[in-house]
Amino acid sequence: MLNIVRGAKVETPYGEGVVVNLPVFGRISVRYADGTIRFFFQRDVDNGTIKAIAA
């Protein structure tokens, strides 16, 4: 899953967010600045929908 780990900053089609869980069962939770949480899956990492941001 590349560098998608808890606390990683990521870029998604919805903006920048922070991963709030470990990718258990292939599901990744991302929290955005406004408090919204969205779920992503391994296929989203594979097709580039969610990308780690270099800090």
Residue, then its C-alpha position, 0 to 999 in steps of 0.5 A: m500500500l505504498n506509504i499509506v499509513r496512519g498519520a500520512k498526508v494524502e491527496t485525493p480528488y476531494g482534497e488533502g487529508v490525513v489517514v486516520n486508521l491503519p489499512v485493515f481489511g483494505r479500507i483506508s479512512v481519510r479525515y479532511a480539515d473540515g472533519t469529513i471522513r471518507f473511505f478508500f480501498q486498495r484499488d484506489v491506491d492502485n489506480g492513483t485516486i489516493k496518493a501519499i504527499a511527500a512531507 
